[in-house]
Amino acid sequence: MTSAATVRQAVILAGGQGSRLKPYTDTVPKVMIEIAGRCIIDHQLDWLAEAGVTDVVVSAGHLSEVLLAHLDSRELPVRVRTVVEEQPLGRGGGLKYAGKQLPAPDEGWYALNGDIWTRFDLRGMAAYHVERQAVATIALARPRMPWGVVELDELGRVTDFVESPPSPYPINGGVYVFSPQILDLLPDVGDHERTTFPSLAKERLLAGYPIETYWRAIDTAKDLAEAAKELAALRQTLGE
């Protein structure tokens, strides 16, 4: 397994097409879409650095040359290496391909989907991973539902209307902690959620870490606008 102290490396999957964010993604990759004036990947790299990460492998694809130019143009808080898939490998294959480029193959690592905007205690997630002796741990989010719900009492009478409540079911939040042996279990091509994760779950080697704070997937223009508002509110709360 890994220990919390050894999680100094990470992979960011940044090769998505971002078709639902067109026309933004006609000229920049999805991870370069801006939230409050900064690219998603810049927010992510800062967050990883705050958690003690020193090395990140970015798996690029769509408009990879634009992403490379962006990363080369700024002073980064971590060491970054970019790899480009010669052919689409799927999310699981992409994780395996990028994970093999990490500087310490015998140590654990974080992995992030490039379209996730979140803030929670990554070190705490790593400790949770170790405590459960997991091979992989998934961050679990409860996104707000896009519609309101009706609450009823035991007699079926309406007691309240709740607008956009959190989902009662946790979903895969696109942030992971992996132990070193995960590389042997990920598919060369395909989706780890359909192959590796179900196998680990059967062996009780897959853990789920509840995100108690902020999480949002950036899939649409509405998500961008909402994320900017939420970031402003977060900064105000923190007094920044």
N, C-alpha and C positions, 0 to 999 in steps of 0.2 A: 504494500500500500504506500501512500504518500504521507508526509507529515505537513502540518500547516506551515512550518518554517521553511519548507522547501519549495513552496509555490512562488517561483520567481519568473515564470515564463507563461506565455499565453498565445493563443491563436485567435485571430479575428477573421471570420468568413466574410469577405467583402466583394464577392463576384456576382451578386445578384443583378438581374436586369432591371428591377424596379419598374415594371410595366405600369403599375397602378399610380406611379408618381410622375408619369409623363405629363407635360413636356420637360419637367425638371431634369429627368434622367436621359434626355436626348443628348445632353452635352457633358454631364458629369455622372459618375457612378453613384449609386444610392447612398453609399457611406459618406459622400461629400455633400449631400443635402444639408443645408444649414438650419440649425435651431438657435434662435437668438444671436445670429451673426457668426456662429461657429459650426464647422462641419461635425456631423455625428461622430466620425472616427476620431476627431480631435477630443471631443468629450470623453470618448471611450478610452483613449490612450492616457488621458489625465487620470481617469478613475482607476485604471489598472496600476498606474504609477503610485497613486495614493495607497493602494493595497500592498505595495512592496514589489510589484513586478518590475523586472529590469530588462527583459527581452520579449519581444513580440514578433510573431510571424504573421504577416497579413497575406491571406489568400485572395488574389485579385482575379478578375475576369473581364466583365463588361467595362469598356473604356479604361483598361488597366494603365495605359500610358498617362492618362489624366491624373489618376490616383498617384502614380509614381512621381510625377512632377510636383504634385501637392506635397507629398511627404518629404521630398528632397528640398522643398522651398522653405521649410520651417524648422525651428529648433525643437526637437522632440524630447519628451520627458523620459523616454525609454529607448533602448536600441531596437530598431525595426528592420526586419528583413522581409522583402516582398517576393512572393512566388506567384507564378501565373500558370494556371492549368492549360496545357496544350489542347485538351479536349474536356468537355464537361464530365465531371466525375460524380456529381450528386453531392449532397451535403455530407454524407458519411465518408465518401471517397475524398472529398475536399479536406475534411478534418484529418484524415489519415495522411494525405499527401503533404499538407502543411505541418502536421505534427512531427513528421519525420525530419523536418528541417529545424526543429527546436535545438538549442545548444546543449541541453542536458537530457538525453533520452532516458536516463534512469531516474528522473524526477517527475513529480506530478505537474499538471498544468491546468490553467483555465482555458475555456473556449467561449467565444461570444459570436452570436449572429451580428452581422454588421448593421442591422436595422433596428437594434434595441436601444432604447433610451431609458436608463434606469439608474438608481442609486440605492445601494444597500451594502451591508458589511461583507465584503468578499472574504476577509480573513475569518469571519465567523462561519461562513459557508464552508471554507476549507477545514476548519476545526470540526464542524458537523460531519463532513465527509470522512474524516479520520475516525471519529468516535463510532461511526457505523460500519467501519471496515469495508467501505464501498469501493467498487472499481470505478463507478461513475455516479455523480450526484447532479441532479437537475434542479435549477432554480424554478420554483413554482409560483406563477403569477395568478392573480384573480382580476382580470381586466373588467372595467365597468361595462355593463350591458348597454347597448345603444337605444334601449327603450325603457320606459317605466314599468313598474310591476304593481300589482294590487295585493294588499295584505288582507287576509280574512281571519275571522275568529272561528271558534270551534263549531258555530252554528251556520257558517257560510256567509256571515254579514261582513260587508266591507268596513275595515277599520282604518285603512290609510292607503295613500298612493306614494310610492317611492320612485323618484326619478333616477335613472341610470345607476342602479345599485351594483356593487361588485358581484361578479358571477359566483354562484355557490360552488362551482367546480373549479379546481386549480387546473391551469394549463402549463405546458412546457414554456418557460420564459426565455429560452434561447441563450441561457448562460449555464456553463457546466464547470465542474471540477472533475478532472480525470486522474486516475492513478496511471503509472507508466505502462502497465500491461494492456491498457486500452488499445494501443496501436496494433496489437496482434488480433484484436477482436473487431475492429472497424472494417467495413467492406472496402475493397479497392475501388469499386464503383457502386453507387447506390445510396440509399437513405439509412442512416444508423437507427432512426426511430422505428423502422420496420424490420430490422435485422438484429443489430447489436443490443439495443435496449430491451426488447422483449426477452432475449436470451438471458441477459443479466437479471431481469426481474424474476424470472423463473428460479434462478439460483440465489435470490435475495441479496444480490450484489449491486443493486441500483437503489439509490436513495433520492428522496425529494426534499428540497430545502425551501420552506415557505418564505416568500418575499413579503415582509411586513410593511415596506415603505413604497417608494415610487417605482412604477414600471409602465412603459408604453412601447408598443411596436409601431414603428413609423412606416405605414403602408400607403397612406393617402395624404392629400393636401390638408385635409381636416386634422389629421394627426399632427402635422407640422405646426399648425396654428395653435392647437391645444397644448402641445409640448412647450411652445414658447411661453404661453400664459403660465403654465405650471412651473416652468423654470423661474420665471419672474417672481412668482409667489414663494417658491422655495428660497430664493435669494433674499427676499424680504424677511422671511421667517428667520433665516440665519444671520440677518443683519449685514449682508454683503453690500 
